[in-house]
Amino acid sequence: MRNRFDRLAKDVAQEGLTPVGKVVTNAEVAGETQHADVWYEPDPARASGRERLGLLGRIAATACTIEAYSDTPSADEARACLQKHLGAWRSLAGRERAAEAPFLWIMSTGRPAAVLDGLRVTPMAGWPAGVYEGPGLLRTVVVVLGELPRERSTLLIRLMGGGRVLREAIEELRQLPDDAPERAIAVGPLLRFRSAITGPGPATPEEEEFVMTTQEIVEQFIEQGRKQGMAQGLAEGIAQSTIALYEARFGSMPAALRSAVEAMRDLPTLQKWILLAGTGKREEVDDALSAGSAGRSS
């Protein structure tokens, strides 16, 4: 059974890659009974957006399958990843014969010695430490998150890890400026996962530690909206922050929704909207804003 923290890794990947291409999580592999964690196909028209993603943006240059492990995958798990990768590769080739062959990226928090030995990997030329490529015929890369340099360009990838790697990445995220693109990408997945693990039922020690580690992120998120509100008029400031957060995550806000947010002056509603804009899926946010607009006009 996969670690619960692997859900967070998939959410970070989806949040970061959706603005620059097509992303499918739990993607069904044609002809197989398994599902890939994340299947991604780049959109050439949005290539410039990959620059803000650091190492994740380099990975996003070609179609790929991403399999993320917040612990360390076994050899059997790596073989299953390869099976899914080859199935996705056949499917892509069937649809687009001229398409560049996709990569498989296996993200491992710890060093998977059996996997690295079995694939006969070597350090990938021109990439940071911790990135290992297998035989060219397989188009497979193993990224050992615990070996990546602790620098801003690798932050989004390290947020896909677990244990010490995740703790350190969250601390670095907390220290970034309020307008950093990494914050706009990562805060939603972190808060959604935090909400999921604080529900009914016992929490593991790692989950309890995650809640404590992200508490300051939550407080910063709320304080950011408050400060901007004080500078511009509370309601107007929260409204503008909601729009900015929406557009950082999803792209340009539709004109009708922008008008609804700008016209809203009810503080409790705006507070709900800004939290949703930072944590919800686009469809959820659009539905809430549309409903709020309809309520005002009725």
C-alpha positions in Angstrom: 0.0 0.0 0.0 1.4 3.4 -1.0 2.3 6.0 1.7 -0.4 8.5 2.4 2.0 11.3 1.8 2.3 10.2 -1.9 -1.0 12.0 -2.4 0.7 15.3 -1.5 3.4 14.6 -4.1 0.8 14.1 -6.8 -1.0 17.3 -5.8 2.2 19.4 -6.0 3.0 18.0 -9.4 -0.5 18.6 -10.7 -0.6 22.2 -9.3 2.8 23.1 -10.8 2.3 21.4 -14.2 -1.3 22.2 -15.0 -0.6 25.8 -16.3 2.0 24.5 -18.8 0.4 21.3 -20.2 -2.1 18.5 -19.8 -2.0 16.7 -16.5 -3.8 13.5 -15.5 -3.4 12.0 -12.1 -4.1 8.3 -11.4 -4.0 8.0 -15.2 -5.2 4.7 -16.5 -2.7 2.9 -18.7 -4.1 1.5 -21.8 -4.1 -2.3 -21.8 -3.0 -2.4 -18.1 -4.9 -2.7 -14.8 -2.7 -0.1 -13.1 -2.7 3.6 -13.0 0.2 6.1 -13.2 0.5 8.6 -10.5 0.8 11.5 -12.9 0.8 11.6 -16.7 1.9 14.9 -18.3 2.1 16.2 -21.8 3.6 19.7 -22.4 1.8 22.5 -24.2 4.3 24.2 -26.6 2.4 27.4 -26.4 3.0 27.7 -22.7 6.6 26.7 -22.6 7.7 30.0 -21.0 5.7 29.2 -17.9 8.0 26.3 -17.1 10.8 28.6 -16.2 9.3 29.5 -12.8 9.1 25.8 -11.9 12.9 25.2 -11.6 13.8 21.5 -11.8 10.2 20.6 -12.2 10.1 22.8 -15.3 13.0 21.0 -16.8 11.3 17.7 -16.2 8.2 19.2 -17.9 10.0 19.8 -21.2 8.8 16.4 -22.6 5.8 14.1 -22.0 6.4 12.0 -19.0 5.1 9.7 -16.3 5.9 10.8 -12.7 5.8 8.2 -9.9 6.5 9.8 -6.5 7.4 7.9 -3.3 7.6 9.7 0.0 9.7 6.8 1.3 11.9 4.5 -0.8 10.4 2.2 -3.6 11.4 -1.4 -3.7 12.6 -3.2 -6.9 9.1 -4.7 -7.4 7.6 -1.2 -7.2 10.1 0.1 -9.7 9.3 -2.8 -12.1 5.6 -1.9 -11.8 6.5 1.7 -12.7 8.4 0.6 -15.7 5.4 -1.6 -16.8 3.1 1.4 -16.6 5.6 3.7 -18.3 6.0 1.3 -21.3 2.2 1.0 -21.6 1.8 4.8 -21.6 4.6 5.1 -24.2 2.8 2.6 -26.5 -0.4 4.6 -26.1 1.3 7.9 -27.0 3.1 6.4 -30.0 -0.3 5.1 -31.2 -1.9 8.5 -31.0 1.1 10.6 -32.2 3.7 8.7 -34.3 6.0 11.7 -34.5 5.8 12.4 -30.7 9.0 12.4 -28.7 9.3 9.3 -26.5 8.2 10.1 -23.0 10.3 9.8 -19.8 9.6 8.0 -16.6 10.6 10.0 -13.5 10.7 7.9 -10.3 10.9 10.3 -7.3 12.3 8.6 -4.2 12.9 10.3 -0.9 15.5 7.8 0.2 18.2 6.2 -1.9 16.7 3.0 -3.5 19.9 1.0 -3.8 18.3 -2.1 -5.4 16.5 0.1 -8.0 19.7 2.0 -8.8 21.7 -1.1 -9.1 19.1 -3.0 -11.1 18.7 -0.2 -13.6 22.5 0.4 -13.9 21.9 4.1 -13.6 24.6 6.8 -13.9 24.5 10.5 -12.8 22.6 12.4 -15.4 24.9 14.8 -17.2 24.0 18.5 -16.8 21.5 17.8 -14.0 21.9 18.3 -10.2 23.3 15.7 -7.9 20.7 13.1 -7.1 19.4 12.7 -10.6 20.3 9.3 -12.2 19.4 8.1 -15.7 19.0 4.5 -16.8 19.6 2.9 -20.2 18.6 5.2 -23.0 16.2 2.5 -24.4 14.1 2.8 -21.2 13.9 6.6 -21.0 13.8 6.2 -17.2 15.3 8.6 -14.5 15.5 8.1 -10.8 15.5 11.3 -8.6 16.8 10.7 -5.1 15.1 13.7 -3.3 17.4 13.4 -0.3 20.5 14.0 -2.5 19.2 17.0 -4.4 21.0 20.3 -3.5 19.0 22.4 -1.1 18.4 25.3 -3.4 15.3 27.1 -4.7 15.4 25.5 -8.1 14.8 22.0 -6.5 12.2 23.1 -3.9 9.0 22.0 -5.7 10.5 18.6 -6.3 11.6 18.2 -2.7 8.1 19.0 -1.6 7.2 15.7 -3.1 9.2 13.9 -0.5 8.6 12.8 3.0 10.4 12.9 6.4 13.4 15.2 6.7 13.3 16.1 3.1 9.7 17.4 3.3 10.3 19.2 6.6 13.3 21.1 5.2 11.4 22.0 2.0 8.5 23.4 4.0 10.9 25.5 6.1 12.5 26.9 2.9 9.0 27.6 1.4 8.0 29.5 4.6 11.0 31.8 4.2 10.2 32.8 0.5 8.7 36.1 -0.3 4.9 36.3 -0.2 4.8 36.7 -4.0 7.1 33.8 -4.8 5.6 31.5 -7.5 6.6 28.4 -5.4 4.3 29.6 -2.7 1.4 30.1 -5.1 1.9 26.5 -6.3 2.6 24.7 -3.0 0.3 26.4 -0.5 -2.9 24.9 -1.9 -1.6 21.2 -1.9 -0.1 21.7 1.6 -3.3 23.1 3.1 -5.5 20.5 1.3 -3.4 17.7 2.6 -3.3 19.2 6.1 -7.1 19.3 6.1 -7.3 15.7 4.9 -5.1 14.3 7.7 -6.7 16.3 10.5 -10.0 14.6 10.0 -11.5 11.9 12.1 -9.3 9.0 13.1 -5.8 8.6 14.5 -2.9 10.4 12.9 0.6 8.9 12.5 3.6 10.6 14.2 4.7 11.8 10.7 1.2 13.3 10.1 1.2 15.0 13.5 4.6 16.5 12.7 3.4 17.7 9.3 0.5 19.6 10.9 2.9 21.3 13.3 5.4 22.1 10.5 2.8 23.7 8.4 1.1 25.7 11.1 3.2 28.8 10.3 2.4 28.4 6.6 -1.3 28.6 7.5 -0.8 31.7 9.7 1.3 33.4 7.0 -1.5 32.7 4.4 -4.1 34.4 6.6 -1.8 37.3 7.6 -0.9 38.0 4.0 -4.5 38.6 3.1 -4.9 40.7 6.2 -1.9 43.0 5.5 -2.9 43.5 1.9 -6.4 44.3 3.1 -5.2 46.9 5.6 -3.1 48.6 2.9 -6.0 48.9 0.3 -9.1 48.8 2.4 -10.0 45.4 3.9 -12.6 44.2 1.5 -10.8 45.6 -1.6 -7.5 44.1 -0.5 -8.9 40.6 0.1 -10.7 40.8 -3.3 -7.5 41.7 -5.1 -5.6 39.1 -3.3 -8.2 36.5 -4.3 -7.9 37.5 -7.9 -4.0 37.4 -7.8 -4.0 34.0 -6.1 -6.5 32.6 -8.6 -4.5 33.8 -11.5 -1.2 32.5 -10.1 -2.7 29.0 -9.8 -5.1 28.8 -12.8 -4.3 31.6 -15.3 -6.5 34.6 -16.3 -9.7 34.8 -14.3 -12.8 35.0 -16.5 -14.2 38.6 -16.7 -17.6 37.7 -15.0 -15.8 36.1 -12.0 -13.4 39.0 -11.7 -16.3 41.4 -11.6 -18.1 39.4 -9.0 -15.0 39.4 -6.8 -14.3 43.1 -7.2 -17.9 43.9 -6.4 -18.1 41.8 -3.3 -17.8 43.7 0.0 -19.1 41.0 2.5 -15.9 40.2 4.5 -16.9 36.6 5.6 -17.6 35.7 1.9 -14.4 37.2 0.8 -12.5 35.3 3.5 -14.0 32.1 2.3 -13.2 32.9 -1.3 -9.5 33.7 -0.7 -9.1 30.5 1.3 -10.8 28.5 -1.5 -8.7 30.2 -4.2 -5.6 29.0 -2.4 -6.7 25.5 -1.7 -9.5 24.4 -4.0 -9.7 23.0 -7.5 -10.5 25.4 -10.3 -14.0 24.0 -10.8 -14.8 24.4 -7.1 -13.5 28.0 -7.1 -15.4 28.9 -10.2 -18.7 27.4 -8.9 -18.4 29.3 -5.6 -17.7 32.6 -7.3 -20.5 32.1 -9.8 -22.9 31.3 -7.0 -21.9 34.4 -5.1 -22.4 36.5 -8.1 -25.8 35.0 -8.7 -26.8 35.6 -5.1 -25.9 39.3 -5.4 -28.0 39.8 -8.5 -31.1 37.9 -7.3 
